[in-house]
Amino acid sequence: MISGYGESACPRNLLMAIEKRLFLQGFLVSDHLSDRAAFIKQINEWLKSGEITFRQTVEHGIEQAPAAFLKLFAGENIGKMLVKL
């Protein structure tokens, strides 16, 4: 959703979605809090085994924080954007 910041909140090509009879439903993590403990256990196992990996963008130094923040809006990061102090 961050890629759409600063743009109109209206969806594009809504007519195409209607023509294709698409169904859109939101997802909130808070709807599934009862599954949190089991999820954390399972995801930790997958991370330890290497079955799941992740990538992140790391900028070094507090002086890079403003540029890192702007890169988020330009889509110039992979995964989570971190500033390492």
PyMOL Python script that loads the backbone (N, CA, C, O; Angstrom):
from pymol import cmd

cmd.read_pdbstr("""\
ATOM      1  N   MET A   1       0.805  -1.189   0.000  1.00  0.00           N
ATOM      2  CA  MET A   1       0.000   0.000   0.000  1.00  0.00           C
ATOM      3  C   MET A   1       0.855   1.264   0.000  1.00  0.00           C
ATOM      4  O   MET A   1       0.399   2.319  -0.440  1.00  0.00           O
ATOM      5  N   ILE A   2       2.075   1.168   0.483  1.00  0.00           N
ATOM      6  CA  ILE A   2       2.901   2.366   0.551  1.00  0.00           C
ATOM      7  C   ILE A   2       3.222   2.896  -0.845  1.00  0.00           C
ATOM      8  O   ILE A   2       3.454   4.095  -1.002  1.00  0.00           O
ATOM      9  N   SER A   3       3.241   2.038  -1.854  1.00  0.00           N
ATOM     10  CA  SER A   3       3.543   2.490  -3.207  1.00  0.00           C
ATOM     11  C   SER A   3       2.478   3.435  -3.737  1.00  0.00           C
ATOM     12  O   SER A   3       2.729   4.172  -4.691  1.00  0.00           O
ATOM     13  N   GLY A   4       1.295   3.429  -3.136  1.00  0.00           N
ATOM     14  CA  GLY A   4       0.230   4.304  -3.585  1.00  0.00           C
ATOM     15  C   GLY A   4       0.106   5.596  -2.810  1.00  0.00           C
ATOM     16  O   GLY A   4      -0.804   6.383  -3.070  1.00  0.00           O
ATOM     17  N   TYR A   5       1.007   5.839  -1.855  1.00  0.00           N
ATOM     18  CA  TYR A   5       0.940   7.075  -1.071  1.00  0.00           C
ATOM     19  C   TYR A   5       1.079   8.272  -1.999  1.00  0.00           C
ATOM     20  O   TYR A   5       1.867   8.254  -2.944  1.00  0.00           O
ATOM     21  N   GLY A   6       0.318   9.290  -1.722  1.00  0.00           N
ATOM     22  CA  GLY A   6       0.402  10.500  -2.526  1.00  0.00           C
ATOM     23  C   GLY A   6      -0.435  10.436  -3.793  1.00  0.00           C
ATOM     24  O   GLY A   6      -0.514  11.421  -4.527  1.00  0.00           O
ATOM     25  N   GLU A   7      -1.046   9.324  -4.058  1.00  0.00           N
ATOM     26  CA  GLU A   7      -1.890   9.164  -5.242  1.00  0.00           C
ATOM     27  C   GLU A   7      -3.342   9.102  -4.800  1.00  0.00           C
ATOM     28  O   GLU A   7      -3.651   9.014  -3.612  1.00  0.00           O
ATOM     29  N   SER A   8      -4.207   9.149  -5.773  1.00  0.00           N
ATOM     30  CA  SER A   8      -5.633   9.065  -5.475  1.00  0.00           C
ATOM     31  C   SER A   8      -5.947   7.730  -4.819  1.00  0.00           C
ATOM     32  O   SER A   8      -5.371   6.702  -5.176  1.00  0.00           O
ATOM     33  N   ALA A   9      -6.865   7.752  -3.859  1.00  0.00           N
ATOM     34  CA  ALA A   9      -7.242   6.536  -3.147  1.00  0.00           C
ATOM     35  C   ALA A   9      -8.203   5.667  -3.955  1.00  0.00           C
ATOM     36  O   ALA A   9      -8.514   4.547  -3.552  1.00  0.00           O
ATOM     37  N   CYS A  10      -8.668   6.172  -5.079  1.00  0.00           N
ATOM     38  CA  CYS A  10      -9.619   5.408  -5.892  1.00  0.00           C
ATOM     39  C   CYS A  10      -8.910   4.314  -6.670  1.00  0.00           C
ATOM     40  O   CYS A  10      -7.821   4.536  -7.200  1.00  0.00           O
ATOM     41  N   PRO A  11      -9.517   3.128  -6.747  1.00  0.00           N
ATOM     42  CA  PRO A  11      -8.898   2.064  -7.529  1.00  0.00           C
ATOM     43  C   PRO A  11      -8.945   2.390  -9.022  1.00  0.00           C
ATOM     44  O   PRO A  11      -9.868   3.047  -9.502  1.00  0.00           O
ATOM     45  N   ARG A  12      -7.949   1.924  -9.727  1.00  0.00           N
ATOM     46  CA  ARG A  12      -7.902   2.098 -11.174  1.00  0.00           C
ATOM     47  C   ARG A  12      -8.538   0.889 -11.844  1.00  0.00           C
ATOM     48  O   ARG A  12      -8.604  -0.189 -11.253  1.00  0.00           O
ATOM     49  N   ASN A  13      -8.991   1.058 -13.041  1.00  0.00           N
ATOM     50  CA  ASN A  13      -9.555  -0.032 -13.846  1.00  0.00           C
ATOM     51  C   ASN A  13     -10.683  -0.752 -13.121  1.00  0.00           C
ATOM     52  O   ASN A  13     -10.807  -1.973 -13.222  1.00  0.00           O
ATOM     53  N   LEU A  14     -11.495  -0.015 -12.400  1.00  0.00           N
ATOM     54  CA  LEU A  14     -12.595  -0.628 -11.668  1.00  0.00           C
ATOM     55  C   LEU A  14     -13.571  -1.316 -12.618  1.00  0.00           C
ATOM     56  O   LEU A  14     -14.131  -2.359 -12.281  1.00  0.00           O
ATOM     57  N   LEU A  15     -13.781  -0.738 -13.807  1.00  0.00           N
ATOM     58  CA  LEU A  15     -14.667  -1.357 -14.784  1.00  0.00           C
ATOM     59  C   LEU A  15     -14.157  -2.748 -15.173  1.00  0.00           C
ATOM     60  O   LEU A  15     -14.946  -3.680 -15.330  1.00  0.00           O
ATOM     61  N   MET A  16     -12.849  -2.882 -15.327  1.00  0.00           N
ATOM     62  CA  MET A  16     -12.277  -4.184 -15.672  1.00  0.00           C
ATOM     63  C   MET A  16     -12.530  -5.193 -14.550  1.00  0.00           C
ATOM     64  O   MET A  16     -12.816  -6.361 -14.817  1.00  0.00           O
ATOM     65  N   ALA A  17     -12.428  -4.751 -13.317  1.00  0.00           N
ATOM     66  CA  ALA A  17     -12.685  -5.643 -12.182  1.00  0.00           C
ATOM     67  C   ALA A  17     -14.128  -6.117 -12.206  1.00  0.00           C
ATOM     68  O   ALA A  17     -14.408  -7.283 -11.926  1.00  0.00           O
ATOM     69  N   ILE A  18     -15.040  -5.223 -12.537  1.00  0.00           N
ATOM     70  CA  ILE A  18     -16.448  -5.597 -12.612  1.00  0.00           C
ATOM     71  C   ILE A  18     -16.682  -6.564 -13.763  1.00  0.00           C
ATOM     72  O   ILE A  18     -17.389  -7.559 -13.604  1.00  0.00           O
ATOM     73  N   GLU A  19     -16.087  -6.277 -14.932  1.00  0.00           N
ATOM     74  CA  GLU A  19     -16.242  -7.150 -16.097  1.00  0.00           C
ATOM     75  C   GLU A  19     -15.731  -8.561 -15.818  1.00  0.00           C
ATOM     76  O   GLU A  19     -16.295  -9.540 -16.307  1.00  0.00           O
ATOM     77  N   LYS A  20     -14.673  -8.659 -15.037  1.00  0.00           N
ATOM     78  CA  LYS A  20     -14.095  -9.967 -14.718  1.00  0.00           C
ATOM     79  C   LYS A  20     -14.726 -10.587 -13.481  1.00  0.00           C
ATOM     80  O   LYS A  20     -14.351 -11.681 -13.058  1.00  0.00           O
ATOM     81  N   ARG A  21     -15.702  -9.863 -12.901  1.00  0.00           N
ATOM     82  CA  ARG A  21     -16.437 -10.338 -11.736  1.00  0.00           C
ATOM     83  C   ARG A  21     -15.502 -10.681 -10.566  1.00  0.00           C
ATOM     84  O   ARG A  21     -15.646 -11.709  -9.905  1.00  0.00           O
ATOM     85  N   LEU A  22     -14.547  -9.783 -10.340  1.00  0.00           N
ATOM     86  CA  LEU A  22     -13.580  -9.998  -9.271  1.00  0.00           C
ATOM     87  C   LEU A  22     -14.216  -9.747  -7.913  1.00  0.00           C
ATOM     88  O   LEU A  22     -15.151  -8.958  -7.779  1.00  0.00           O
ATOM     89  N   PHE A  23     -13.693 -10.427  -6.922  1.00  0.00           N
ATOM     90  CA  PHE A  23     -14.142 -10.276  -5.544  1.00  0.00           C
ATOM     91  C   PHE A  23     -12.946  -9.798  -4.733  1.00  0.00           C
ATOM     92  O   PHE A  23     -11.885 -10.420  -4.767  1.00  0.00           O
ATOM     93  N   LEU A  24     -13.104  -8.724  -4.024  1.00  0.00           N
ATOM     94  CA  LEU A  24     -12.034  -8.156  -3.219  1.00  0.00           C
ATOM     95  C   LEU A  24     -12.432  -8.191  -1.754  1.00  0.00           C
ATOM     96  O   LEU A  24     -13.502  -7.713  -1.376  1.00  0.00           O
ATOM     97  N   GLN A  25     -11.561  -8.761  -0.938  1.00  0.00           N
ATOM     98  CA  GLN A  25     -11.837  -8.834   0.486  1.00  0.00           C
ATOM     99  C   GLN A  25     -10.571  -8.462   1.232  1.00  0.00           C
ATOM    100  O   GLN A  25      -9.489  -8.961   0.925  1.00  0.00           O
ATOM    101  N   GLY A  26     -10.711  -7.584   2.211  1.00  0.00           N
ATOM    102  CA  GLY A  26      -9.572  -7.174   3.013  1.00  0.00           C
ATOM    103  C   GLY A  26      -9.155  -8.251   3.997  1.00  0.00           C
ATOM    104  O   GLY A  26      -9.905  -9.186   4.278  1.00  0.00           O
ATOM    105  N   PHE A  27      -7.937  -8.100   4.517  1.00  0.00           N
ATOM    106  CA  PHE A  27      -7.389  -9.043   5.481  1.00  0.00           C
ATOM    107  C   PHE A  27      -6.767  -8.244   6.610  1.00  0.00           C
ATOM    108  O   PHE A  27      -5.899  -7.402   6.379  1.00  0.00           O
ATOM    109  N   LEU A  28      -7.208  -8.506   7.823  1.00  0.00           N
ATOM    110  CA  LEU A  28      -6.641  -7.847   8.987  1.00  0.00           C
ATOM    111  C   LEU A  28      -6.010  -8.896   9.902  1.00  0.00           C
ATOM    112  O   LEU A  28      -6.648  -9.883  10.269  1.00  0.00           O
ATOM    113  N   VAL A  29      -4.777  -8.671  10.256  1.00  0.00           N
ATOM    114  CA  VAL A  29      -4.086  -9.597  11.146  1.00  0.00           C
ATOM    115  C   VAL A  29      -4.858  -9.759  12.453  1.00  0.00           C
ATOM    116  O   VAL A  29      -4.897 -10.847  13.028  1.00  0.00           O
ATOM    117  N   SER A  30      -5.468  -8.676  12.914  1.00  0.00           N
ATOM    118  CA  SER A  30      -6.180  -8.735  14.187  1.00  0.00           C
ATOM    119  C   SER A  30      -7.363  -9.699  14.167  1.00  0.00           C
ATOM    120  O   SER A  30      -7.858 -10.090  15.224  1.00  0.00           O
ATOM    121  N   ASP A  31      -7.820 -10.084  12.979  1.00  0.00           N
ATOM    122  CA  ASP A  31      -8.891 -11.086  12.880  1.00  0.00           C
ATOM    123  C   ASP A  31      -8.399 -12.487  13.243  1.00  0.00           C
ATOM    124  O   ASP A  31      -9.205 -13.397  13.437  1.00  0.00           O
ATOM    125  N   HIS A  32      -7.086 -12.661  13.335  1.00  0.00           N
ATOM    126  CA  HIS A  32      -6.510 -13.996  13.520  1.00  0.00           C
ATOM    127  C   HIS A  32      -5.545 -14.058  14.703  1.00  0.00           C
ATOM    128  O   HIS A  32      -4.624 -14.874  14.708  1.00  0.00           O
ATOM    129  N   LEU A  33      -5.749 -13.216  15.685  1.00  0.00           N
ATOM    130  CA  LEU A  33      -4.839 -13.181  16.836  1.00  0.00           C
ATOM    131  C   LEU A  33      -4.805 -14.493  17.603  1.00  0.00           C
ATOM    132  O   LEU A  33      -3.805 -14.804  18.250  1.00  0.00           O
ATOM    133  N   SER A  34      -5.873 -15.262  17.541  1.00  0.00           N
ATOM    134  CA  SER A  34      -5.897 -16.544  18.260  1.00  0.00           C
ATOM    135  C   SER A  34      -4.898 -17.542  17.668  1.00  0.00           C
ATOM    136  O   SER A  34      -4.538 -18.516  18.328  1.00  0.00           O
ATOM    137  N   ASP A  35      -4.449 -17.308  16.436  1.00  0.00           N
ATOM    138  CA  ASP A  35      -3.486 -18.199  15.779  1.00  0.00           C
ATOM    139  C   ASP A  35      -2.041 -17.727  15.938  1.00  0.00           C
ATOM    140  O   ASP A  35      -1.127 -18.351  15.398  1.00  0.00           O
ATOM    141  N   ARG A  36      -1.824 -16.640  16.667  1.00  0.00           N
ATOM    142  CA  ARG A  36      -0.508 -16.012  16.749  1.00  0.00           C
ATOM    143  C   ARG A  36       0.573 -16.939  17.293  1.00  0.00           C
ATOM    144  O   ARG A  36       1.644 -17.042  16.695  1.00  0.00           O
ATOM    145  N   ALA A  37       0.325 -17.600  18.383  1.00  0.00           N
ATOM    146  CA  ALA A  37       1.355 -18.461  18.995  1.00  0.00           C
ATOM    147  C   ALA A  37       1.770 -19.586  18.060  1.00  0.00           C
ATOM    148  O   ALA A  37       2.959 -19.863  17.910  1.00  0.00           O
ATOM    149  N   ALA A  38       0.805 -20.230  17.438  1.00  0.00           N
ATOM    150  CA  ALA A  38       1.112 -21.318  16.503  1.00  0.00           C
ATOM    151  C   ALA A  38       1.885 -20.787  15.301  1.00  0.00           C
ATOM    152  O   ALA A  38       2.809 -21.441  14.818  1.00  0.00           O
ATOM    153  N   PHE A  39       1.511 -19.601  14.814  1.00  0.00           N
ATOM    154  CA  PHE A  39       2.216 -18.997  13.682  1.00  0.00           C
ATOM    155  C   PHE A  39       3.671 -18.719  14.033  1.00  0.00           C
ATOM    156  O   PHE A  39       4.572 -19.053  13.263  1.00  0.00           O
ATOM    157  N   ILE A  40       3.903 -18.110  15.190  1.00  0.00           N
ATOM    158  CA  ILE A  40       5.275 -17.772  15.589  1.00  0.00           C
ATOM    159  C   ILE A  40       6.121 -19.028  15.703  1.00  0.00           C
ATOM    160  O   ILE A  40       7.273 -19.038  15.270  1.00  0.00           O
ATOM    161  N   LYS A  41       5.574 -20.073  16.272  1.00  0.00           N
ATOM    162  CA  LYS A  41       6.308 -21.343  16.390  1.00  0.00           C
ATOM    163  C   LYS A  41       6.661 -21.891  15.010  1.00  0.00           C
ATOM    164  O   LYS A  41       7.799 -22.291  14.767  1.00  0.00           O
ATOM    165  N   GLN A  42       5.683 -21.908  14.114  1.00  0.00           N
ATOM    166  CA  GLN A  42       5.903 -22.472  12.778  1.00  0.00           C
ATOM    167  C   GLN A  42       6.879 -21.628  11.959  1.00  0.00           C
ATOM    168  O   GLN A  42       7.773 -22.175  11.313  1.00  0.00           O
ATOM    169  N   ILE A  43       6.719 -20.312  11.979  1.00  0.00           N
ATOM    170  CA  ILE A  43       7.590 -19.458  11.170  1.00  0.00           C
ATOM    171  C   ILE A  43       9.025 -19.520  11.663  1.00  0.00           C
ATOM    172  O   ILE A  43       9.955 -19.480  10.858  1.00  0.00           O
ATOM    173  N   ASN A  44       9.224 -19.620  12.988  1.00  0.00           N
ATOM    174  CA  ASN A  44      10.580 -19.758  13.524  1.00  0.00           C
ATOM    175  C   ASN A  44      11.228 -21.052  13.065  1.00  0.00           C
ATOM    176  O   ASN A  44      12.423 -21.071  12.770  1.00  0.00           O
ATOM    177  N   GLU A  45      10.460 -22.136  13.000  1.00  0.00           N
ATOM    178  CA  GLU A  45      10.991 -23.407  12.504  1.00  0.00           C
ATOM    179  C   GLU A  45      11.403 -23.270  11.035  1.00  0.00           C
ATOM    180  O   GLU A  45      12.472 -23.737  10.641  1.00  0.00           O
ATOM    181  N   TRP A  46      10.563 -22.635  10.236  1.00  0.00           N
ATOM    182  CA  TRP A  46      10.883 -22.460   8.814  1.00  0.00           C
ATOM    183  C   TRP A  46      12.115 -21.570   8.618  1.00  0.00           C
ATOM    184  O   TRP A  46      12.938 -21.844   7.744  1.00  0.00           O
ATOM    185  N   LEU A  47      12.251 -20.513   9.419  1.00  0.00           N
ATOM    186  CA  LEU A  47      13.422 -19.643   9.319  1.00  0.00           C
ATOM    187  C   LEU A  47      14.691 -20.386   9.709  1.00  0.00           C
ATOM    188  O   LEU A  47      15.709 -20.265   9.028  1.00  0.00           O
ATOM    189  N   LYS A  48      14.648 -21.151  10.794  1.00  0.00           N
ATOM    190  CA  LYS A  48      15.822 -21.906  11.246  1.00  0.00           C
ATOM    191  C   LYS A  48      16.252 -22.954  10.237  1.00  0.00           C
ATOM    192  O   LYS A  48      17.447 -23.180  10.045  1.00  0.00           O
ATOM    193  N   SER A  49      15.275 -23.605   9.582  1.00  0.00           N
ATOM    194  CA  SER A  49      15.596 -24.651   8.614  1.00  0.00           C
ATOM    195  C   SER A  49      16.006 -24.088   7.257  1.00  0.00           C
ATOM    196  O   SER A  49      16.526 -24.821   6.415  1.00  0.00           O
ATOM    197  N   GLY A  50      15.778 -22.795   7.037  1.00  0.00           N
ATOM    198  CA  GLY A  50      16.090 -22.199   5.740  1.00  0.00           C
ATOM    199  C   GLY A  50      14.983 -22.381   4.717  1.00  0.00           C
ATOM    200  O   GLY A  50      15.132 -21.992   3.559  1.00  0.00           O
ATOM    201  N   GLU A  51      13.876 -22.971   5.138  1.00  0.00           N
ATOM    202  CA  GLU A  51      12.747 -23.176   4.225  1.00  0.00           C
ATOM    203  C   GLU A  51      12.151 -21.835   3.787  1.00  0.00           C
ATOM    204  O   GLU A  51      11.639 -21.703   2.675  1.00  0.00           O
ATOM    205  N   ILE A  52      12.226 -20.852   4.674  1.00  0.00           N
ATOM    206  CA  ILE A  52      11.805 -19.494   4.355  1.00  0.00           C
ATOM    207  C   ILE A  52      13.006 -18.588   4.565  1.00  0.00           C
ATOM    208  O   ILE A  52      13.696 -18.686   5.579  1.00  0.00           O
ATOM    209  N   THR A  53      13.252 -17.711   3.612  1.00  0.00           N
ATOM    210  CA  THR A  53      14.310 -16.720   3.730  1.00  0.00           C
ATOM    211  C   THR A  53      13.684 -15.340   3.524  1.00  0.00           C
ATOM    212  O   THR A  53      12.539 -15.229   3.086  1.00  0.00           O
ATOM    213  N   PHE A  54      14.430 -14.314   3.836  1.00  0.00           N
ATOM    214  CA  PHE A  54      13.934 -12.961   3.629  1.00  0.00           C
ATOM    215  C   PHE A  54      15.070 -12.085   3.145  1.00  0.00           C
ATOM    216  O   PHE A  54      16.245 -12.371   3.373  1.00  0.00           O
ATOM    217  N   ARG A  55      14.694 -11.012   2.473  1.00  0.00           N
ATOM    218  CA  ARG A  55      15.673 -10.025   2.023  1.00  0.00           C
ATOM    219  C   ARG A  55      15.274  -8.683   2.608  1.00  0.00           C
ATOM    220  O   ARG A  55      14.099  -8.432   2.876  1.00  0.00           O
ATOM    221  N   GLN A  56      16.241  -7.844   2.798  1.00  0.00           N
ATOM    222  CA  GLN A  56      15.974  -6.525   3.346  1.00  0.00           C
ATOM    223  C   GLN A  56      16.985  -5.540   2.781  1.00  0.00           C
ATOM    224  O   GLN A  56      18.061  -5.935   2.331  1.00  0.00           O
ATOM    225  N   THR A  57      16.644  -4.278   2.804  1.00  0.00           N
ATOM    226  CA  THR A  57      17.541  -3.216   2.378  1.00  0.00           C
ATOM    227  C   THR A  57      18.083  -2.549   3.634  1.00  0.00           C
ATOM    228  O   THR A  57      17.320  -2.162   4.519  1.00  0.00           O
ATOM    229  N   VAL A  58      19.402  -2.415   3.709  1.00  0.00           N
ATOM    230  CA  VAL A  58      20.032  -1.813   4.884  1.00  0.00           C
ATOM    231  C   VAL A  58      20.849  -0.604   4.440  1.00  0.00           C
ATOM    232  O   VAL A  58      21.744  -0.714   3.601  1.00  0.00           O
ATOM    233  N   GLU A  59      20.529   0.536   5.011  1.00  0.00           N
ATOM    234  CA  GLU A  59      21.326   1.747   4.832  1.00  0.00           C
ATOM    235  C   GLU A  59      22.133   1.925   6.105  1.00  0.00           C
ATOM    236  O   GLU A  59      21.664   1.581   7.190  1.00  0.00           O
ATOM    237  N   HIS A  60      23.343   2.460   5.985  1.00  0.00           N
ATOM    238  CA  HIS A  60      24.230   2.570   7.142  1.00  0.00           C
ATOM    239  C   HIS A  60      24.409   4.025   7.566  1.00  0.00           C
ATOM    240  O   HIS A  60      24.771   4.884   6.763  1.00  0.00           O
ATOM    241  N   GLY A  61      24.143   4.281   8.860  1.00  0.00           N
ATOM    242  CA  GLY A  61      24.356   5.599   9.442  1.00  0.00           C
ATOM    243  C   GLY A  61      23.086   6.422   9.517  1.00  0.00           C
ATOM    244  O   GLY A  61      22.275   6.427   8.591  1.00  0.00           O
ATOM    245  N   ILE A  62      22.925   7.115  10.624  1.00  0.00           N
ATOM    246  CA  ILE A  62      21.733   7.924  10.856  1.00  0.00           C
ATOM    247  C   ILE A  62      21.578   8.995   9.780  1.00  0.00           C
ATOM    248  O   ILE A  62      20.459   9.410   9.482  1.00  0.00           O
ATOM    249  N   GLU A  63      22.675   9.441   9.200  1.00  0.00           N
ATOM    250  CA  GLU A  63      22.595  10.462   8.160  1.00  0.00           C
ATOM    251  C   GLU A  63      21.893   9.945   6.895  1.00  0.00           C
ATOM    252  O   GLU A  63      21.454  10.734   6.058  1.00  0.00           O
ATOM    253  N   GLN A  64      21.792   8.627   6.766  1.00  0.00           N
ATOM    254  CA  GLN A  64      21.102   8.030   5.617  1.00  0.00           C
ATOM    255  C   GLN A  64      19.597   7.871   5.839  1.00  0.00           C
ATOM    256  O   GLN A  64      18.877   7.497   4.913  1.00  0.00           O
ATOM    257  N   ALA A  65      19.111   8.148   7.052  1.00  0.00           N
ATOM    258  CA  ALA A  65      17.698   7.932   7.375  1.00  0.00           C
ATOM    259  C   ALA A  65      16.743   8.705   6.464  1.00  0.00           C
ATOM    260  O   ALA A  65      15.774   8.121   5.981  1.00  0.00           O
ATOM    261  N   PRO A  66      16.980  10.006   6.207  1.00  0.00           N
ATOM    262  CA  PRO A  66      16.038  10.707   5.320  1.00  0.00           C
ATOM    263  C   PRO A  66      15.992  10.108   3.918  1.00  0.00           C
ATOM    264  O   PRO A  66      14.914   9.960   3.344  1.00  0.00           O
ATOM    265  N   ALA A  67      17.140   9.765   3.370  1.00  0.00           N
ATOM    266  CA  ALA A  67      17.179   9.171   2.034  1.00  0.00           C
ATOM    267  C   ALA A  67      16.508   7.800   2.028  1.00  0.00           C
ATOM    268  O   ALA A  67      15.810   7.451   1.075  1.00  0.00           O
ATOM    269  N   ALA A  68      16.719   7.026   3.087  1.00  0.00           N
ATOM    270  CA  ALA A  68      16.093   5.708   3.190  1.00  0.00           C
ATOM    271  C   ALA A  68      14.573   5.848   3.233  1.00  0.00           C
ATOM    272  O   ALA A  68      13.855   5.067   2.607  1.00  0.00           O
ATOM    273  N   PHE A  69      14.089   6.834   3.964  1.00  0.00           N
ATOM    274  CA  PHE A  69      12.653   7.082   4.055  1.00  0.00           C
ATOM    275  C   PHE A  69      12.085   7.420   2.679  1.00  0.00           C
ATOM    276  O   PHE A  69      11.031   6.909   2.301  1.00  0.00           O
ATOM    277  N   LEU A  70      12.766   8.265   1.940  1.00  0.00           N
ATOM    278  CA  LEU A  70      12.296   8.634   0.607  1.00  0.00           C
ATOM    279  C   LEU A  70      12.350   7.452  -0.357  1.00  0.00           C
ATOM    280  O   LEU A  70      11.505   7.338  -1.245  1.00  0.00           O
ATOM    281  N   LYS A  71      13.332   6.578  -0.191  1.00  0.00           N
ATOM    282  CA  LYS A  71      13.423   5.389  -1.045  1.00  0.00           C
ATOM    283  C   LYS A  71      12.209   4.481  -0.880  1.00  0.00           C
ATOM    284  O   LYS A  71      11.803   3.808  -1.827  1.00  0.00           O
ATOM    285  N   LEU A  72      11.626   4.459   0.324  1.00  0.00           N
ATOM    286  CA  LEU A  72      10.413   3.667   0.543  1.00  0.00           C
ATOM    287  C   LEU A  72       9.311   4.088  -0.423  1.00  0.00           C
ATOM    288  O   LEU A  72       8.628   3.245  -1.006  1.00  0.00           O
ATOM    289  N   PHE A  73       9.144   5.399  -0.586  1.00  0.00           N
ATOM    290  CA  PHE A  73       8.070   5.920  -1.432  1.00  0.00           C
ATOM    291  C   PHE A  73       8.368   5.745  -2.914  1.00  0.00           C
ATOM    292  O   PHE A  73       7.456   5.763  -3.740  1.00  0.00           O
ATOM    293  N   ALA A  74       9.635   5.576  -3.251  1.00  0.00           N
ATOM    294  CA  ALA A  74      10.017   5.374  -4.648  1.00  0.00           C
ATOM    295  C   ALA A  74      10.121   3.893  -4.996  1.00  0.00           C
ATOM    296  O   ALA A  74      10.394   3.545  -6.145  1.00  0.00           O
ATOM    297  N   GLY A  75       9.905   3.014  -4.007  1.00  0.00           N
ATOM    298  CA  GLY A  75       9.994   1.578  -4.262  1.00  0.00           C
ATOM    299  C   GLY A  75      11.408   1.095  -4.492  1.00  0.00           C
ATOM    300  O   GLY A  75      11.620   0.102  -5.190  1.00  0.00           O
ATOM    301  N   GLU A  76      12.377   1.782  -3.916  1.00  0.00           N
ATOM    302  CA  GLU A  76      13.785   1.434  -4.134  1.00  0.00           C
ATOM    303  C   GLU A  76      14.331   0.460  -3.095  1.00  0.00           C
ATOM    304  O   GLU A  76      15.539   0.229  -3.038  1.00  0.00           O
ATOM    305  N   ASN A  77      13.457  -0.110  -2.280  1.00  0.00           N
ATOM    306  CA  ASN A  77      13.918  -1.070  -1.278  1.00  0.00           C
ATOM    307  C   ASN A  77      13.430  -2.468  -1.636  1.00  0.00           C
ATOM    308  O   ASN A  77      12.464  -2.644  -2.378  1.00  0.00           O
ATOM    309  N   ILE A  78      14.121  -3.440  -1.091  1.00  0.00           N
ATOM    310  CA  ILE A  78      13.699  -4.850  -1.181  1.00  0.00           C
ATOM    311  C   ILE A  78      13.406  -5.282   0.229  1.00  0.00           C
ATOM    312  O   ILE A  78      14.279  -5.216   1.095  1.00  0.00           O
ATOM    313  N   GLY A  79      12.182  -5.726   0.475  1.00  0.00           N
ATOM    314  CA  GLY A  79      11.801  -6.142   1.817  1.00  0.00           C
ATOM    315  C   GLY A  79      11.758  -4.962   2.759  1.00  0.00           C
ATOM    316  O   GLY A  79      11.390  -3.853   2.371  1.00  0.00           O
ATOM    317  N   LYS A  80      12.131  -5.205   3.984  1.00  0.00           N
ATOM    318  CA  LYS A  80      12.098  -4.156   5.014  1.00  0.00           C
ATOM    319  C   LYS A  80      13.259  -3.204   4.814  1.00  0.00           C
ATOM    320  O   LYS A  80      14.376  -3.620   4.508  1.00  0.00           O
ATOM    321  N   MET A  81      12.983  -1.915   4.991  1.00  0.00           N
ATOM    322  CA  MET A  81      14.034  -0.901   4.921  1.00  0.00           C
ATOM    323  C   MET A  81      14.553  -0.663   6.339  1.00  0.00           C
ATOM    324  O   MET A  81      13.785  -0.328   7.242  1.00  0.00           O
ATOM    325  N   LEU A  82      15.856  -0.838   6.525  1.00  0.00           N
ATOM    326  CA  LEU A  82      16.477  -0.646   7.837  1.00  0.00           C
ATOM    327  C   LEU A  82      17.567   0.405   7.740  1.00  0.00           C
ATOM    328  O   LEU A  82      18.242   0.518   6.717  1.00  0.00           O
ATOM    329  N   VAL A  83      17.737   1.169   8.801  1.00  0.00           N
ATOM    330  CA  VAL A  83      18.868   2.069   8.921  1.00  0.00           C
ATOM    331  C   VAL A  83      19.681   1.587  10.108  1.00  0.00           C
ATOM    332  O   VAL A  83      19.237   1.653  11.254  1.00  0.00           O
ATOM    333  N   LYS A  84      20.870   1.104   9.817  1.00  0.00           N
ATOM    334  CA  LYS A  84      21.745   0.564  10.869  1.00  0.00           C
ATOM    335  C   LYS A  84      22.603   1.695  11.424  1.00  0.00           C
ATOM    336  O   LYS A  84      23.307   2.393  10.693  1.00  0.00           O
ATOM    337  N   LEU A  85      22.516   1.850  12.746  1.00  0.00           N
ATOM    338  CA  LEU A  85      23.270   2.925  13.399  1.00  0.00           C
ATOM    339  C   LEU A  85      24.647   2.476  13.804  1.00  0.00           C
ATOM    340  O   LEU A  85      25.411   3.261  14.366  1.00  0.00           O
TER     341      LEU A  85
END
""", "prot")
cmd.dss("prot")
cmd.show_as("cartoon", "prot")
cmd.util.cbc("prot")
cmd.orient("prot")
